[in-house]
Amino acid sequence: MDLFRSNSCICPQGKADRKSIGKIALIISPKDFYFRLEKFLQQIGLWQISDNGPKRSGSGDVSLEKHLEDWIENDPSLLLGGLKIIGRQIYVEAGPLDLLALDHQGRWVLIEIKKGMVRRETVAQAINYASCIEEMPFTELSDKVSDNLKKSGETKNLEEILKERIGTNDPPDEEREVEIYVVGTG
């Protein structure tokens, strides 16, 4: 499969086997985001009020690489509304994936975060992770995310969350499609 880069996403060229590779959904360019945010803040004005009076807040450095995973875990709507993070640093056969989520319809979403520019190898790595999630037996996957769910204060198990999001009492399918979000910080 050949991949080509367009403005803000990497897309499969030609037809791809959706079952084997999932769907590459989004690549974020934080530099562009922060450039636009800075322009926006300059237009609206951001002020800090203290005893000495108002002071215009300037731009500052954010250690994006260090905090981006935390930010997305705490507010997954930064990527897509309705996402629920169910796993962080989940170890699969291909290695540890950054974040695993479910969308509002119970579809699987893998979120891979990389320092710097997103390269072809990063996309291949995310596809490998997605393949592992697609092929993993449900009980094994449920075991892998249960600790993360407990740490986040979730009282429901994975099967209950899926049933709620899918809107059925049927047991979860062993077959699953995985959307892939690759987030680059450079």
C-alpha positions as CSV (number, residue, x, y, z in Angstrom):
1,M,0.0,0.0,0.0
2,D,1.4,3.4,-1.0
3,L,0.7,6.4,1.2
4,F,0.8,10.0,0.2
5,R,0.6,13.1,2.3
6,S,-1.9,15.9,1.7
7,N,-2.2,19.1,3.8
8,S,-3.2,17.5,7.1
9,C,-3.6,13.8,6.6
10,I,-2.0,10.7,5.2
11,C,-4.4,8.8,3.1
12,P,-4.2,5.3,1.5
13,Q,-3.7,5.6,-2.3
14,G,-6.0,3.3,-4.2
15,K,-8.1,0.6,-2.6
16,A,-7.0,-0.7,0.8
17,D,-8.2,-3.8,2.7
18,R,-10.1,-2.1,5.5
19,K,-10.2,-5.2,7.6
20,S,-6.4,-5.6,7.6
21,I,-5.3,-2.0,8.1
22,G,-8.2,-0.2,9.7
23,K,-8.7,3.4,8.7
24,I,-6.2,6.2,9.0
25,A,-8.4,9.0,10.2
26,L,-6.4,12.1,11.2
27,I,-3.0,13.6,11.6
28,I,-2.7,16.8,13.6
29,S,0.0,19.4,13.1
30,P,0.4,21.1,16.5
31,K,2.7,23.7,15.1
32,D,0.0,24.9,12.8
33,F,-2.5,24.6,15.7
34,Y,-0.4,26.8,18.0
35,F,0.4,29.3,15.2
36,R,-3.4,29.7,14.6
37,L,-4.0,29.8,18.4
38,E,-1.4,32.5,18.9
39,K,-3.0,34.5,16.0
40,F,-6.4,34.0,17.6
41,L,-5.2,35.1,21.0
42,Q,-3.6,38.2,19.5
43,Q,-6.9,39.1,17.9
44,I,-9.1,38.6,21.0
45,G,-6.5,39.6,23.6
46,L,-5.7,37.4,26.6
47,W,-5.1,39.2,29.9
48,Q,-4.0,38.2,33.3
49,I,-5.4,40.3,36.1
50,S,-3.4,40.8,39.3
51,D,-3.1,43.3,42.1
52,N,-0.9,45.4,39.8
53,G,-3.6,45.6,37.1
54,P,-4.1,43.8,33.8
55,K,-1.1,42.4,31.9
56,R,-1.4,41.0,28.4
57,S,-0.4,37.4,28.3
58,G,2.2,36.5,25.7
59,S,3.0,33.2,24.0
60,G,5.0,30.6,25.8
61,D,6.6,27.3,25.2
62,V,4.6,24.2,25.9
63,S,6.3,20.9,26.3
64,L,3.9,19.4,23.8
65,E,5.6,16.0,23.5
66,K,5.5,15.5,27.2
67,H,1.9,16.5,27.8
68,L,0.0,15.7,24.6
69,E,-0.9,12.2,25.7
70,D,-2.2,13.4,29.0
71,W,-4.2,16.2,27.3
72,I,-5.9,13.7,24.9
73,E,-6.6,11.2,27.7
74,N,-8.2,13.9,29.8
75,D,-10.1,15.5,26.9
76,P,-10.4,13.1,24.0
77,S,-12.7,15.6,22.2
78,L,-9.5,17.3,21.2
79,L,-9.5,14.6,18.5
80,L,-13.2,13.6,18.2
81,G,-16.3,14.2,20.2
82,G,-17.7,11.2,21.9
83,L,-14.5,9.4,22.4
84,K,-13.9,7.4,25.6
85,I,-10.4,6.5,26.5
86,I,-10.3,2.9,27.7
87,G,-6.6,2.1,27.6
88,R,-3.3,3.9,27.9
89,Q,0.1,2.3,27.1
90,I,-1.6,-1.0,26.3
91,Y,1.0,-3.6,25.4
92,V,0.1,-5.6,22.3
93,E,2.3,-8.1,20.3
94,A,3.6,-5.2,18.2
95,G,4.6,-3.1,21.3
96,P,2.9,-0.5,23.6
97,L,0.2,1.6,22.0
98,D,-0.4,5.1,23.4
99,L,-4.2,5.3,23.7
100,L,-7.1,3.1,22.9
101,A,-10.6,4.5,22.8
102,L,-14.2,3.8,21.8
103,D,-16.2,6.3,19.8
104,H,-19.9,7.1,20.5
105,Q,-21.0,4.1,18.5
106,G,-18.7,1.6,20.1
107,R,-16.1,1.6,17.3
108,W,-12.4,1.1,18.3
109,V,-10.1,4.0,17.9
110,L,-6.3,3.7,18.3
111,I,-4.4,6.9,19.0
112,E,-0.7,7.0,18.4
113,I,1.3,10.0,19.4
114,K,4.8,10.7,18.1
115,K,7.4,13.4,18.8
116,G,8.3,15.4,15.8
117,M,7.1,14.8,12.3
118,V,4.9,11.8,11.5
119,R,6.8,9.5,9.2
120,R,5.8,6.5,7.2
121,E,7.3,4.2,9.9
122,T,4.9,5.7,12.4
123,V,1.9,5.0,10.2
124,A,3.1,1.4,9.7
125,Q,3.6,1.0,13.5
126,A,0.0,2.3,14.1
127,I,-1.3,-0.2,11.5
128,N,0.5,-3.0,13.2
129,Y,-1.0,-2.0,16.6
130,A,-4.5,-1.8,15.0
131,S,-4.0,-5.3,13.5
132,C,-3.1,-6.6,16.9
133,I,-6.3,-5.1,18.4
134,E,-8.4,-6.5,15.6
135,E,-7.0,-10.0,16.0
136,M,-6.9,-10.1,19.8
137,P,-9.5,-12.3,21.5
138,F,-12.1,-10.1,23.4
139,T,-11.3,-11.6,26.8
140,E,-7.6,-10.8,26.4
141,L,-8.4,-7.2,25.2
142,S,-10.8,-6.8,28.1
143,D,-8.1,-7.9,30.6
144,K,-5.6,-5.5,29.1
145,V,-7.9,-2.4,29.5
146,S,-9.5,-3.3,32.9
147,D,-6.7,-1.8,35.0
148,N,-6.9,1.5,33.0
149,L,-10.6,1.6,33.4
150,K,-10.3,1.2,37.2
151,K,-7.6,3.8,37.5
152,S,-9.8,6.3,35.6
153,G,-12.6,5.7,38.1
154,E,-14.8,3.8,35.6
155,T,-17.2,1.4,37.4
156,K,-18.2,-0.5,34.2
157,N,-16.2,-3.1,32.5
158,L,-15.4,-3.1,28.8
159,E,-18.3,-5.3,27.8
160,E,-20.8,-3.0,29.6
161,I,-19.3,0.1,28.0
162,L,-19.5,-1.5,24.6
163,K,-23.1,-2.6,25.1
164,E,-24.0,0.9,26.2
165,R,-22.4,2.5,23.2
166,I,-23.6,0.0,20.7
167,G,-27.1,-0.1,22.2
168,T,-27.5,-3.8,22.3
169,N,-27.3,-6.6,24.9
170,D,-25.6,-8.9,22.5
171,P,-22.1,-10.0,23.5
172,P,-19.3,-7.9,21.7
173,D,-18.2,-9.2,18.4
174,E,-14.8,-10.9,18.1
175,E,-14.3,-9.1,14.8
176,R,-13.6,-5.4,15.2
177,E,-12.5,-2.6,13.0
178,V,-10.0,-0.1,14.3
179,E,-9.7,3.6,13.3
180,I,-6.3,5.0,13.6
181,Y,-5.5,8.6,14.7
182,V,-1.8,9.5,14.4
183,V,-0.8,12.7,16.2
184,G,2.6,14.2,15.4
185,T,4.1,17.0,17.5
186,G,6.3,18.5,14.8
